[in-house]
Amino acid sequence: MPEESIEKKAALPAAVFRNILLDIGLANIYSALNSGVFLTGYLLFLGANNVQIGLITSLPLLANISAPVFSFFIDRSKERKKLCLKSLLPARLLWFFLAALPLLLFYQKVAYPLVIFTVIYLVITVLYVFASSAWLPWMGDLIPAETRGYYFGRRIIAGGLAALIFTVAGGQYLDYFKLNPHIGFSSMFFFSAVFGVFSFIFMSRIPDAQNTSTSVESFTLTSIPKKMLKISKDSNFMKLVFFNTSLSFAITLLSTYLNVYMLKELKMSYTLITSFAIVNMVMNLALTGFWAKIIDKYGCKPVILICLRFIGIIPFFWCLTGWSYWIILPLNTIGGIAWSGFNLAQFNIMLKLTPSNERASYMGFNTMLVSLVSFIAPLIGGFLLDSMKDLKFNVLFLSVGSFQVMFVISGLLRSLPMRYLKILVEPKEMKEEEVVRVIRTSIVPGFMEGLETIMSYMFLPIKKIEHYVGRFIERDRKRKKN
């Protein structure tokens, strides 16, 4: 969407948007350094097996089950920003305790470190559920509906670029400390927590958006069940919920263990894993602006359908990575393109299909079911992987084991949720075939435009420095003249 067309519509003040970008940039650095392959590696360092890794990494999903309870109160609050910040700060600060844990383990000052990590991590995830339950309706009301694709797209680019740089740096950092992992993990988690606090500071500068449709319904023991029953009668929204839950099961059944597969089975270094991830992230960032324009103009549903077809076939090709892990490179390229459009469209369609006065409750309902399924799926996946750990046979040039079997199962399951999406009705949606034609002719120019946007964000700090240096020189000239 051209900048001038944004100006004609309702737009955010520049200072507000700048704080949103600084918040997400620092927040993504924070999360990049304490999650994903780094968290998996840390759990392996503590001696966790597949089931334990699946359990611990799925704790955020288990905590999300509490979302409907939190959302009931958030929908009735006029100060969602305050609720978000009050729960976010302690969650960020607790990472300083987790940063100290590897050193305490090294000096034998703590017993059962895996248990301690799990308890603190669970508290953090519960606090995050409350914070995100307040953040989403806050941003949904703050950012104009007709330009959400543009603003959220730019937000994703800024945050993703920061995550890209620090993911690679984090991989090299841990490889440097591979002989002293306790120092590597402890110091990296400490840096992560520092960035999390800076992110909090910029988020606190973003203005609140008053909840003008605040409900006055009083809380009783039956309030939440009644609310959930009411939401479940919204047939169109429930189609989206069924789609989200079934797809989440298919994805989380295996996704938790991809890092385990690359670290243990393929013997890849952190640097190599994160370098491959760069390809995914660059494609994701470069095409976020393109997908944002398509979504704003043609709707979310056709974009989800198109991207899902590619997401569904990716697991089958992971079966070939045992032969050569370089196959991950094109898979990350395709995955970056598809997930970029899918995630942005899925986020926006949720905002479209939820009434503004009950948005937190609707999203909490969806989050609860998706999280419950997504918590169970990795446990099933971990159990299946451990039960098939001795499975080994050859098919032509391929060695087939437990992970290859799980790749096939995950791929087959990803095609099932599409039936729910096809019968869902999105306001002003366009036909998938029409959107495919538009994408074919515009995705390459959109990619090039996205690269230009990424470069502009990369050089933004330099431009800012030039701006302030120029102002300093100009002031100095005026002072000398006077």
Secondary structure in CASP SS format (residue, H / E / C, confidence):
PFRMAT SS
TARGET T0000
AUTHOR 0000-0000-0000
METHOD secondary structure of the structure
MODEL  1
M C 1.00
P C 1.00
E H 1.00
E H 1.00
S H 1.00
I H 1.00
E H 1.00
K H 1.00
K C 1.00
A C 1.00
A C 1.00
L C 1.00
P C 1.00
A H 1.00
A H 1.00
V H 1.00
F H 1.00
R H 1.00
N H 1.00
I H 1.00
L H 1.00
L H 1.00
D H 1.00
I H 1.00
G H 1.00
L H 1.00
A H 1.00
N H 1.00
I H 1.00
Y H 1.00
S H 1.00
A H 1.00
L C 1.00
N C 1.00
S C 1.00
G H 1.00
V H 1.00
F H 1.00
L H 1.00
T H 1.00
G H 1.00
Y H 1.00
L H 1.00
L H 1.00
F H 1.00
L C 1.00
G C 1.00
A C 1.00
N C 1.00
N H 1.00
V H 1.00
Q H 1.00
I H 1.00
G H 1.00
L H 1.00
I H 1.00
T H 1.00
S C 1.00
L H 1.00
P H 1.00
L H 1.00
L H 1.00
A H 1.00
N H 1.00
I H 1.00
S H 1.00
A H 1.00
P H 1.00
V H 1.00
F H 1.00
S H 1.00
F H 1.00
F H 1.00
I H 1.00
D C 1.00
R C 1.00
S C 1.00
K C 1.00
E C 1.00
R H 1.00
K H 1.00
K H 1.00
L H 1.00
C H 1.00
L H 1.00
K H 1.00
S H 1.00
L H 1.00
L H 1.00
P H 1.00
A H 1.00
R H 1.00
L H 1.00
L H 1.00
W H 1.00
F H 1.00
F H 1.00
L H 1.00
A H 1.00
A H 1.00
L H 1.00
P H 1.00
L H 1.00
L H 1.00
L H 1.00
F H 1.00
Y C 1.00
Q C 1.00
K C 1.00
V C 1.00
A C 1.00
Y C 1.00
P H 1.00
L H 1.00
V H 1.00
I H 1.00
F H 1.00
T H 1.00
V H 1.00
I H 1.00
Y H 1.00
L H 1.00
V H 1.00
I H 1.00
T H 1.00
V H 1.00
L H 1.00
Y H 1.00
V H 1.00
F H 1.00
A H 1.00
S H 1.00
S H 1.00
A H 1.00
W H 1.00
L H 1.00
P H 1.00
W H 1.00
M H 1.00
G H 1.00
D H 1.00
L H 1.00
I C 1.00
P C 1.00
A H 1.00
E H 1.00
T H 1.00
R H 1.00
G H 1.00
Y H 1.00
Y H 1.00
F H 1.00
G H 1.00
R H 1.00
R H 1.00
I H 1.00
I H 1.00
A H 1.00
G H 1.00
G H 1.00
L H 1.00
A H 1.00
A H 1.00
L H 1.00
I H 1.00
F H 1.00
T H 1.00
V H 1.00
A H 1.00
G H 1.00
G H 1.00
Q H 1.00
Y H 1.00
L H 1.00
D H 1.00
Y H 1.00
F C 1.00
K C 1.00
L C 1.00
N C 1.00
P H 1.00
H H 1.00
I H 1.00
G H 1.00
F H 1.00
S H 1.00
S H 1.00
M H 1.00
F H 1.00
F H 1.00
F H 1.00
S H 1.00
A H 1.00
V H 1.00
F H 1.00
G H 1.00
V H 1.00
F H 1.00
S H 1.00
F H 1.00
I H 1.00
F H 1.00
M H 1.00
S C 1.00
R C 1.00
I C 1.00
P C 1.00
D C 1.00
A C 1.00
Q C 1.00
N C 1.00
T C 1.00
S C 1.00
T C 1.00
S C 1.00
V C 1.00
E C 1.00
S C 1.00
F C 1.00
T C 1.00
L C 1.00
T C 1.00
S H 1.00
I H 1.00
P H 1.00
K H 1.00
K H 1.00
M H 1.00
L H 1.00
K H 1.00
I H 1.00
S H 1.00
K C 1.00
D C 1.00
S H 1.00
N H 1.00
F H 1.00
M H 1.00
K H 1.00
L H 1.00
V H 1.00
F H 1.00
F H 1.00
N H 1.00
T H 1.00
S H 1.00
L H 1.00
S H 1.00
F H 1.00
A H 1.00
I H 1.00
T H 1.00
L H 1.00
L H 1.00
S H 1.00
T C 1.00
Y C 1.00
L H 1.00
N H 1.00
V H 1.00
Y H 1.00
M H 1.00
L H 1.00
K H 1.00
E H 1.00
L C 1.00
K C 1.00
M C 1.00
S C 1.00
Y H 1.00
T H 1.00
L H 1.00
I H 1.00
T H 1.00
S H 1.00
F H 1.00
A H 1.00
I H 1.00
V H 1.00
N H 1.00
M H 1.00
V H 1.00
M H 1.00
N H 1.00
L H 1.00
A H 1.00
L H 1.00
T H 1.00
G H 1.00
F H 1.00
W H 1.00
A H 1.00
K H 1.00
I H 1.00
I H 1.00
D H 1.00
K H 1.00
Y H 1.00
G C 1.00
C C 1.00
K H 1.00
P H 1.00
V H 1.00
I H 1.00
L H 1.00
I H 1.00
C H 1.00
L H 1.00
R H 1.00
F H 1.00
I H 1.00
G H 1.00
I H 1.00
I H 1.00
P H 1.00
F H 1.00
F H 1.00
W H 1.00
C H 1.00
L H 1.00
T H 1.00
G H 1.00
W C 1.00
S C 1.00
Y H 1.00
W H 1.00
I H 1.00
I H 1.00
L H 1.00
P H 1.00
L H 1.00
N H 1.00
T H 1.00
I H 1.00
G H 1.00
G H 1.00
I H 1.00
A H 1.00
W H 1.00
S H 1.00
G H 1.00
F H 1.00
N H 1.00
L H 1.00
A H 1.00
Q H 1.00
F H 1.00
N H 1.00
I H 1.00
M H 1.00
L H 1.00
K H 1.00
L C 1.00
T C 1.00
P C 1.00
S H 1.00
N H 1.00
E H 1.00
R H 1.00
A H 1.00
S H 1.00
Y H 1.00
M H 1.00
G H 1.00
F H 1.00
N H 1.00
T H 1.00
M H 1.00
L H 1.00
V H 1.00
S H 1.00
L H 1.00
V H 1.00
S H 1.00
F H 1.00
I H 1.00
A H 1.00
P H 1.00
L H 1.00
I H 1.00
G H 1.00
G H 1.00
F H 1.00
L H 1.00
L H 1.00
D H 1.00
S H 1.00
M C 1.00
K C 1.00
D C 1.00
L C 1.00
K C 1.00
F E 1.00
N E 1.00
V E 1.00
L C 1.00
F C 1.00
L E 1.00
S E 1.00
V E 1.00
G C 1.00
S H 1.00
F H 1.00
Q H 1.00
V H 1.00
M H 1.00
F H 1.00
V H 1.00
I H 1.00
S H 1.00
G H 1.00
L H 1.00
L H 1.00
R C 1.00
S C 1.00
L C 1.00
P C 1.00
M H 1.00
R H 1.00
Y H 1.00
L H 1.00
K H 1.00
I H 1.00
L C 1.00
V C 1.00
E C 1.00
P C 1.00
K C 1.00
E C 1.00
M C 1.00
K C 1.00
E H 1.00
E H 1.00
E H 1.00
V H 1.00
V H 1.00
R H 1.00
V H 1.00
I H 1.00
R H 1.00
T H 1.00
S H 1.00
I H 1.00
V H 1.00
P H 1.00
G H 1.00
F H 1.00
M H 1.00
E H 1.00
G H 1.00
L H 1.00
E H 1.00
T H 1.00
I H 1.00
M H 1.00
S H 1.00
Y H 1.00
M H 1.00
F C 1.00
L H 1.00
P H 1.00
I H 1.00
K H 1.00
K H 1.00
I H 1.00
E H 1.00
H H 1.00
Y H 1.00
V H 1.00
G H 1.00
R H 1.00
F H 1.00
I H 1.00
E H 1.00
R H 1.00
D H 1.00
R H 1.00
K H 1.00
R H 1.00
K H 1.00
K H 1.00
N C 1.00
END
